[in-house]
Amino acid sequence: MPMHAMRISVCFVMLLACGLVLAAQSDSWQQLERRAAALYHDGHFDDAAGAMRGALAQLENQSGHRSADQIRLLDSYGAILKAQKHYAEAEQAYGRAAAYSDLSLAEDDRNRMHSLWDLAQLYVVEAKYSQAEPVYRRVIQWQQKHLDLQDGDLANSQQELSQVYTKLGRKDDADRLARRAFAAVEVPARAHGLIPALPDTYSEAQKSAAVAIDIVRRRTEATFEECIAHAQDDEFRFSLHIWQVENLDVTLPADHVLATIAADQRNALATSLDHGKNPDAAPNDALCQLLSASMRKGQSSYAQTDAEAAQTLHAIYAADNTMRIAKRDADFTLGCMKQRYNAGAREAAPTGTLCACQTRAIKSRATDAQIDVWLAQNSNATGKQPAWFDQARATAAQCAVGTQ
């Protein structure tokens, strides 16, 4: 791992050590909720579930049913049950939260579809793709009515439903929805300079490098899917998430270049680079375990797979401040995720959500320039911290299970 990424990881561990896990001295439902969050983050899922059940019982006795607080607690309880692999109970928790959302939240409240989205993702984890499809469709219909058509949440829902269609063997529907998801974010991405305006911005060498990385990524992720399907599940999925973030300094420029290449040109490049090879057969358990261990240790990267292509794309990354900041922020999240993994967390999605929340907490209290200065000074737990540091830590402490 690069030195700057290691330093960022240390900084995040320091933040966590400085008070993100809250001790509970009271048995009010709010304290029980915070206790459940802390236990969940530390991987004590059974104890977390008990605390969350207590919080729900107290809240219902105090204020009745269908409140916004109860919806949030049910969502969090669903996440804990999911981590325990108590999927049927998790379905019930998300289903209750969704029903209460319909009854008590305003039609245009952005949280109205949160529980249904969680339920759809749970169905995917369970490989219940036929049940996931109508839930995703309902979420998307609401998003199309109440959100900007270029909203990132809508694009995410469309992309996830596209993957469900792929699992169901509906390739045409999957391709159509994936194109729609990209089209939705293409305009604002170009407006913010994330995608070059002209198709000939990049050299043929850079285009070839991007396609080469894309080939490796597709094959690798196909192998990962097979490993996850063969009972590697949560721990492997966690390692996969970490692997994806660690490779972001290559995938960012690769995705930007790929977005400028016409489909026929990309296919021609892929054919010439790939020499007609097919992905390897489904991996065995030993290979899956080796891949998981390699990813956790940071020993698996595109740079090792295709050093020349990675070096070509690194040059784009190094010259683009937007991508540099995106990678820096991803390293914040990565450092947090690794700390959580070492503390026992094994569910990638809620851990990634929590850590992304904490990254946003830092960015909400400091400018990019201030963060860069902080990192350059190699801040540590014993050194003097900038004025915004305590505010960021306090904001990060509010991140909890289910935080978006």
For each residue, the residues with C-beta under 8 A, 3 or more apart:
1: 5 6 9 246 298
2: 5 6
3: 6 7
4: 7 8 328 331 375
5: 1 2 8 9 246 331 334 335
6: 1 2 3 9 10
7: 3 4 10 11 375 378
8: 4 5 11 12 328 331 332 334 335 375
9: 1 5 6 12 13 331 334 335 338 339
10: 6 7 13 14 335 380
11: 7 8 14 15 332 335 374 375 379 380
12: 8 9 15 16 332 335 336 339 355 358
13: 9 10 16 17 335 339
14: 10 11 17 18 379 380 381
15: 11 12 18 20 358 362 392 393 396
16: 12 13 20 21 336 339
17: 13 14 381
18: 14 15 381 393
19: 22 393 397
20: 15 16 358 393 396 397 399
21: 16 38 41 42
22: 19 34 35 37 38 397
23: 38
24: 27 31 32 34 35 38
25: 31
26: 31
27: 24 31 32 54 58
28: 31 32 58
29: 32 33 54 55 56 58 59 62 69 73
30: 33 34 55
31: 24 25 26 27 28 34 35
32: 24 27 28 29 35 36 51 52 54 55 58
33: 29 30 36 37 51 52 55 73 76 400
34: 22 24 30 31 37 38 400
35: 22 24 31 32 38 39 51
36: 32 33 39 40 48 49 51 52 55 76 80 401
37: 22 33 34 40 41 48 76 400 401
38: 21 22 23 24 34 35 41 42
39: 35 36 42 44 45 47 48 51
40: 36 37 43 44 45 48 76 79 80 83 350 401
41: 21 37 38 340 343 345 351 354 401
42: 21 38 39 343 344 345
43: 40 343 344 345 346
44: 39 40 47 48 344
45: 39 40 48 49 80 83 84
46: 49 50 84
47: 39 44 50 51
48: 36 37 39 40 44 45 51 52 80 401
49: 36 45 46 52 53 77 80 81 84
50: 46 47 53 54
51: 32 33 35 36 39 47 48 54 55
52: 32 33 36 48 49 55 56 73 76 77 80
53: 49 50 56 57 77
54: 27 29 32 50 51 57 58
55: 29 30 32 33 36 51 52 58 59 73
56: 29 52 53 59 60 70 73 74 77
57: 53 54 60 61
58: 27 28 29 32 54 55 61 62
59: 29 55 56 62 63 67 69 70 73
60: 56 57 63 64 65 70
61: 57 58
62: 29 58 59
63: 59 60 67 69 70
64: 60 67
65: 60 70 100
66: 70 71 100 103 104
67: 59 63 64 70 71 100 104
68: 71 72 104 105 111
69: 29 59 63 72 73
70: 56 59 60 63 65 66 67 73 74 97 100
71: 66 67 68 74 75 97 100 101 104 105 111 114 115
72: 68 69 75 76 402
73: 29 33 52 55 56 59 69 70 76 77
74: 56 70 71 77 78 93 94 96 97 100 115
75: 71 72 78 79 93 94 97 114 115 118 402
76: 33 36 37 40 52 72 73 79 80 400 401 402
77: 49 52 53 56 73 74 80 81 93
78: 74 75 81 82 90 93 94 97 115 118 119 122 402
79: 40 75 76 82 83 90 118 347 350 401 402
80: 36 40 45 48 49 52 76 77 83 84 401
81: 49 77 78 84 86 87 89 90 93
82: 78 79 85 86 87 90 122 125 347 350
83: 40 45 79 80 234 346 347 350
84: 45 46 49 80 81
85: 82 234
86: 81 82 89 90
87: 81 82 90 91 122 125 126
88: 91 92
89: 81 86 92 93
90: 78 79 81 82 86 87 93 94 122
91: 87 88 94 95 119 122 123
92: 88 89 95 96
93: 74 75 77 78 81 89 90 96 97
94: 74 75 78 90 91 97 98 115 116 118 119 122
95: 91 92 98 99 115 119
96: 74 92 93 99 100
97: 70 71 74 75 78 93 94 100 101 114 115 118
98: 94 95 101 102 115 116 119
99: 95 96 102 103
100: 65 66 67 70 71 74 96 97 103 104
101: 71 97 98 104 105 109 111 112 113 114 115 116
102: 98 99 105 112
103: 66 99 100
104: 66 67 68 71 100 101
105: 68 71 101 102 109 111 112
106: 109 112
107: 112 146
108: 112 146
109: 101 105 106 112
110: 113 146 147
111: 68 71 101 105 114
112: 101 102 105 106 107 108 109 142
113: 101 110 116 117 138 139 142 143
114: 71 75 97 101 111 117 118 404
115: 71 74 75 78 94 95 97 98 101 118 119
116: 94 98 101 113 119 120 135 138 139
117: 113 114 120 121 139 157
118: 75 78 79 94 97 114 115 121 122 402
119: 78 91 94 95 98 115 116 122 123 135
120: 116 117 123 124 132 135 136 139 160
121: 117 118 124 125 132 160 349
122: 78 82 87 90 91 94 118 119 125 126
123: 91 119 120 126 128 129 131 132 135
124: 120 121 127 128 129 132 160 163 164 167
125: 82 87 121 122
126: 87 122 123
127: 124 167 229
128: 123 124 131 132
129: 123 124 132 133 164 167 168
130: 133 168
131: 123 128 134 135
132: 120 121 123 124 128 129 135 136 164
133: 129 130 136 137 161 164 165 168
134: 131 137 138
135: 116 119 120 123 131 132 138 139
136: 120 132 133 139 140 157 160 161 164
137: 133 134 140 141 161
138: 113 116 134 135 141 142
139: 113 116 117 120 135 136 142 143 157
140: 136 137 143 144 154 157 158 161
141: 137 138 144 145
142: 112 113 138 139 145 146
143: 113 139 140 146 147 151 153 154 157
144: 140 141 147 149 154
145: 141 142
146: 107 108 110 142 143
147: 110 143 144 151 153 154
148: 151 154
149: 144 154 184
150: 154 155 184 185 187 188
151: 143 147 148 154 155 184
152: 155 156 185
153: 143 147 156 157
154: 140 143 144 147 148 149 150 151 157 158 184
155: 150 151 152 158 159 181 182 184 185
156: 152 153 159 160 181
157: 117 136 139 140 143 153 154 160 161
158: 140 154 155 161 162 177 178 180 181 184
159: 155 156 162 163 177 178 181
160: 120 121 124 136 156 157 163 164
161: 133 136 137 140 157 158 164 165 177
162: 158 159 165 166 173 174 175 177 178 181
163: 124 159 160 166 167 174
164: 124 129 132 133 136 160 161 167 168
165: 133 161 162 168 170 171 173 174 177
166: 162 163 169 170 171 174
167: 124 127 129 163 164
168: 129 130 133 164 165
169: 166
170: 165 166 173 174
171: 165 166 174 175
172: 175 176
173: 162 165 170 176 177
174: 162 163 165 166 170 171 177 178
175: 162 171 172 178 179
176: 172 173 179 180
177: 158 159 161 162 165 173 174 180 181
178: 158 159 162 174 175 181 182
179: 175 176 182 183
180: 158 176 177 183 184
181: 155 156 158 159 162 177 178 184 185
182: 155 178 179 185 186 259
183: 179 180 186
184: 149 150 151 154 155 158 180 181
185: 150 152 155 181 182 188 189
186: 182 183 189 190 195 259
187: 150 190 191
188: 150 185 191 192
189: 185 186 192 194 195 259
190: 186 187 193 194 195 197
191: 187 188
192: 188 189 322
193: 190 322
194: 189 190 256 322
195: 186 189 190 256 259 260
196: 201 202 256 260
197: 190 201
198: 201 260
199: 260 261 262
200:
201: 196 197 198 260
202: 196 206 207 210 257 260 316
203: 206 207
204: 207 208
205: 208 209 312
206: 202 203 209 210 257 312 313 316
207: 202 203 204 210 211 257 260 261 265 269
208: 204 205 211 212 269 273 309
209: 205 206 212 213 254 257 306 308 309 310 312 313
210: 202 206 207 213 214 253 254 255 257 258 261 309 313
211: 207 208 214 215 258 261 266 269 270 273
212: 208 209 215 216 273 306 309
213: 209 210 216 217 250 251 254 302 306 309 310 313
214: 210 211 217 218 254 258 270
215: 211 212 218 219 270 273 274
216: 212 213 219 220 302 305 306
217: 213 214 220 221 251 254 302
218: 214 215 221 222
219: 215 216 222 223 279 280
220: 216 217 223 224 305
221: 217 218 224 225
222: 218 219 225 226 279
223: 219 220 226 227 279 280 283 291
224: 220 221 227 228 236 240 291
225: 221 222 228 229
226: 222 223 229 230 282 283 288
227: 223 224 230 232 236 283 287 288 291 292
228: 224 225 232 233 236 237 240
229: 127 225 226
230: 226 227 282 283 285 288
231:
232: 227 228 235 236 237 285 288 289 292
233: 228 236 237
234: 83 85 237 238 346 347 348
235: 232 238 239 292 346
236: 224 227 228 232 233 239 240 288 291 292
237: 228 232 233 234 240 241 348
238: 234 235 241 242 337 341 345 346 347 348 351
239: 235 236 242 243 291 292 295 296
240: 224 228 236 237 243 244 295 348
241: 237 238 244 245 337 348 352
242: 238 239 245 246 295 296 334 337 338 341
243: 239 240 246 247 295 300 301
244: 240 241 247 248 251
245: 241 242 248 330 331 333 334 337
246: 1 5 242 243 298 301 334
247: 243 244 250 251 301 302
248: 244 245 251 252 326 327 330
249: 252 314 317 323 327
250: 213 247 253 254 301 302 303 310 313 314 317
251: 213 217 244 247 248 254 255 302
252: 248 249 255 256 317 323 326 327
253: 210 250 256 257 313 314 316 317 320 323
254: 209 210 213 214 217 250 251 257 258 313
255: 210 251 252 258 259
256: 194 195 196 252 253 259 260 316 323
257: 202 206 207 209 210 253 254 260 261 313 316
258: 210 211 214 254 255 261 266
259: 182 186 189 195 255 256
260: 195 196 198 199 201 202 207 256 257
261: 199 207 210 211 257 258 265 266 269
262: 199 265 266
263: 266 267
264: 267 268
265: 207 261 262 268 269
266: 211 258 261 262 263 269 270
267: 263 264 270 271
268: 264 265 271 272
269: 207 208 211 261 265 266 272 273
270: 211 214 215 266 267 273 274
271: 267 268 274 276
272: 268 269 275
273: 208 211 212 215 269 270
274: 215 270 271 277
275: 272
276: 271
277: 274
278:
279: 219 222 223
280: 219 223 283
281:
282: 226 230
283: 223 226 227 230 280 287 288 291
284: 287 288
285: 230 232 288 289
286: 289 290
287: 227 283 284 290 291
288: 226 227 230 232 236 283 284 285 291 292
289: 232 285 286 292 293
290: 286 287 293 294
291: 223 224 227 236 239 283 287 288 294 295 300
292: 227 232 235 236 239 288 289 295 296
293: 289 290 296 297
294: 290 291 297 299 300
295: 239 240 242 243 291 292 298 299 300
296: 239 242 292 293 341
297: 293 294
298: 1 246 295 301
299: 294 295 304
300: 243 291 294 295 304
301: 243 246 247 250 298 304 305 310
302: 213 216 217 247 250 251 305 306 309 310
303: 250 306 307 310 311
304: 299 300 301 307
305: 216 220 301 302 310
306: 209 212 213 216 302 303 309 310
307: 303 304 310 311
308: 209 311 312
309: 208 209 210 212 213 302 306 312 313
310: 209 213 250 301 302 303 305 306 307 313 314
311: 303 307 308 314 315
312: 205 206 209 308 309 315 316
313: 206 209 210 213 250 253 254 257 309 310 316 317
314: 249 250 253 310 311 317 318
315: 311 312 318 319
316: 202 206 253 256 257 312 313 319 320 323
317: 249 250 252 253 313 314 320 323 324 327
318: 314 315 324
319: 315 316
320: 253 316 317 323 324
321: 324 325
322: 192 193 194 325 326
323: 249 252 253 256 316 317 320 326 327
324: 317 318 320 321 327 328
325: 321 322 328 329 368
326: 248 252 322 323 329 330
327: 248 249 252 317 323 324 330 331
328: 4 8 324 325 331 332 371 372 375
329: 325 326 332 333 359 363
330: 245 248 326 327 333 334
331: 4 5 8 9 245 327 328 334 335
332: 8 11 12 328 329 335 336 355 358 359 362
333: 245 329 330 336 337 352 355 356 358 359
334: 5 8 9 242 245 246 330 331 337 338 355
335: 5 8 9 10 11 12 13 331 332 338 339
336: 12 16 332 333 339 340 354 355 358 359
337: 238 241 242 245 333 334 340 341 351 352 355
338: 9 242 334 335 341 342
339: 9 12 13 16 335 336 342 343
340: 41 336 337 343 345 351 354 355
341: 238 242 296 337 338 344 345 346 351
342: 338 339
343: 41 42 43 339 340
344: 42 43 44 341
345: 41 42 43 238 340 341 351
346: 43 83 234 235 238 341
347: 79 82 83 234 238 350 351
348: 234 237 238 240 241 351 352
349: 121 352 353
350: 40 79 82 83 347 353 354 401 402
351: 41 238 337 340 341 345 347 348 354 355
352: 241 333 337 348 349 355 356
353: 349 350 356 357 402 403 404
354: 41 336 340 350 351 357 358 399 400 401 403
355: 12 332 333 334 336 337 340 351 352 358 359
356: 333 352 353 359 360
357: 353 354 360 361 396 399 403 404
358: 12 15 20 332 333 336 354 355 361 362 396 399
359: 329 332 333 336 355 356 362 363
360: 356 357 363 364
361: 357 358 364 365 392 393 395 396 398 399
362: 15 332 358 359 365 366 371 392 396
363: 329 359 360 366 368 371
364: 360 361 392 395
365: 361 362 388 389 391 392 395
366: 362 363 370 371 374 386 388 392
367: 370 371
368: 325 363 371 372
369: 372 373
370: 366 367 373 374 386 388
371: 328 362 363 366 367 368 374 375
372: 328 368 369 375 376
373: 369 370 376 377 386
374: 11 366 370 371 377 379 386 389
375: 4 7 8 11 328 371 372 378 379
376: 372 373
377: 373 374 383
378: 7 375
379: 11 14 374 375 383 385 386 389
380: 10 11 14 383
381: 14 17 18
382:
383: 377 379 380
384:
385: 379 389 390
386: 366 370 373 374 379 389
387: 390 391
388: 365 366 370 391 392
389: 365 374 379 385 386 392 393
390: 385 387 393 394
391: 365 387 388 394 395
392: 15 361 362 364 365 366 388 389 395 396
393: 15 18 19 20 361 389 390 396 397
394: 390 391 397 398
395: 361 364 365 391 392 398
396: 15 20 357 358 361 362 392 393 399
397: 19 20 22 393 394
398: 361 394 395 403
399: 20 354 357 358 361 396 403
400: 33 34 37 76 354 403
401: 36 37 40 41 48 76 79 80 350 354
402: 72 75 76 78 79 118 350 353
403: 353 354 357 398 399 400
404: 114 353 357
